[in-house]
Every structure is written in C-alpha cells, then in structure tokens.
Amino acid sequence: MYSNKLAEAFAKASETDKAELAHFLANNLDSADHAPDSARVREYVAAFDRFAAPREGERF
C-alpha cells in the first residue's frame, strides 16, 4: 500500500496516460526550445516512473 497517493497513481497509470501528462507539462512549463522535444517528454515519463517506485515498506 502506498502512503503517497500521487506515487500510487503514477504506478497504476498507463504509459499513454503518463506520456499525455508529460506532453502537457512540456508544452506548458518548459521553454519553447524544449517543449516539442521528444527526449524531454521521455525524461518526464522516466521521472514519473522513478517517483512511482515503491519506497521502503511499500509494495505494489
């Protein structure tokens, strides 16, 4: 059981859902130089996955 609801949501989210959120963040938060960059979007998705990784005492 996760103690962090956001981490739990990322753990349960599909890759498509995470990619859509990553695109939204890139388009709305990043500078214009990086927003359309697919590498930036992949970095966001990887960050979501790291955030969703179970912490000590948590499990899927």
N, C-alpha and C positions, 0 to 999 in steps of 0.2 A: 504494500500500500504506500502510495506516495504521500508525503507531507506537503509537497508543493503542487498545487493544482495545475499551474502552468506547465510544469515539467511533465505531469501526467497527461495533459492534453497533447503536448508535443510527442510523447511516446505513443499515443494512440492515433495521431494524425497520419493520414496517408502522405506519400511523397508528393502527390499532386497538391494537396492542401498546403503542405509546407512550402512548395515552390510558388504557389499563388501568393502566400503571405510574404515570401522573400521578394517577389517581384513588386508587390505593393510597397514594401519598405524601401527597396532600392529606388523606386520611382518617386517616393515622397520624402525620403530622408537623405539620400546620397546626393552628391554634387552631380550636375548634369554630365560630367565627364565619365562617371562610373555607373550611372543608373542603367543604361542599356547593356552593360557588360555582363555576359552570362557567367563569367568567372565570379563576379561579385555575388550574384544570386546563389551560386553553388556554395560560396563561403557562408552566406546566411543560413542555408539549409544545413550545412555541416555544424554551424553553431547551435541551431535548434536541436540537432541530434546529440551534441555534447551536453547541452542543458538538460535534455531528457534522460540522460544516462542515470541509472539508479545511484543514489548516494548510499553511504554506509547504513545498513539496516533496512533499506528499501528494496523492494523487488517488483518485478513486473506482474 
